[in-house]
Amino acid sequence: MNMPLALCEKRDPKGLYKLARAGKIKGFTGIDDPYDLPLNCEIEINQKGGVCPMPSAMAGEVVTYLEDKGYLQD
């Protein structure tokens, strides 16, 4: 998934980003540890028009990709 850090923080149900920003969690990706984009990922889930897709839509993208590549069979 390729989503902005602000969105990840907003959707963090456990409050881990808040704890990391407060220094209570060290080495947290995107806060005090770098996030390195994958160089050759097979699939990338992105925002659509600045909006994060619903989980079912994102899952559908993954399933469609797997079907198109022949990884899933009926």
C-alpha positions in Angstrom: 0.0 0.0 0.0 1.2 3.4 -0.9 -0.6 5.9 1.4 0.4 9.2 2.9 1.8 9.1 6.4 -1.0 11.5 7.6 -3.6 8.9 6.5 -1.8 6.1 8.2 -1.8 8.1 11.4 -5.5 9.0 11.1 -6.4 5.4 10.7 -4.2 4.1 13.5 -6.7 2.3 15.9 -4.0 1.4 18.4 -2.4 4.8 18.6 1.1 3.6 17.6 1.9 6.6 15.6 1.0 8.9 18.5 3.3 6.8 20.8 6.1 6.9 18.3 5.8 10.7 17.9 5.9 11.0 21.7 9.2 9.0 21.6 7.7 6.0 23.4 8.3 3.7 20.4 11.7 3.9 18.8 12.5 2.9 15.2 9.0 3.4 13.9 8.8 3.4 10.2 7.9 6.9 8.8 8.4 8.6 12.1 12.0 8.2 13.3 13.0 5.4 10.9 12.9 5.9 7.1 10.3 4.4 4.8 12.0 3.1 1.7 9.6 2.5 -1.3 9.9 -1.0 -2.7 11.9 -1.0 -6.0 10.1 -3.7 -7.9 6.7 -4.4 -6.2 4.2 -6.5 -8.1 1.2 -4.5 -7.1 0.7 -1.1 -5.5 -2.5 0.1 -3.9 -2.9 3.9 -4.1 -5.4 6.5 -3.2 -8.0 7.3 -5.8 -8.6 11.0 -6.3 -7.1 11.7 -2.9 -9.3 9.2 -1.1 -8.2 5.9 0.3 -10.3 3.1 -1.2 -12.5 1.0 1.0 -10.9 -2.3 2.2 -13.2 -4.3 0.0 -12.1 -2.3 -3.0 -8.4 -2.8 -2.1 -8.9 -6.5 -1.6 -10.7 -6.6 -5.0 -7.6 -5.1 -6.7 -5.4 -7.7 -5.1 -7.7 -10.6 -6.2 -8.0 -9.2 -9.7 -4.2 -9.0 -9.9 -3.8 -12.6 -8.7 -6.5 -13.8 -11.1 -4.9 -12.0 -14.1 -1.5 -13.5 -13.3 -3.0 -17.0 -13.0 -2.3 -17.4 -9.3 -6.0 -18.1 -8.5 -8.0 -20.7 -10.3 -11.7 -21.5 -10.1 
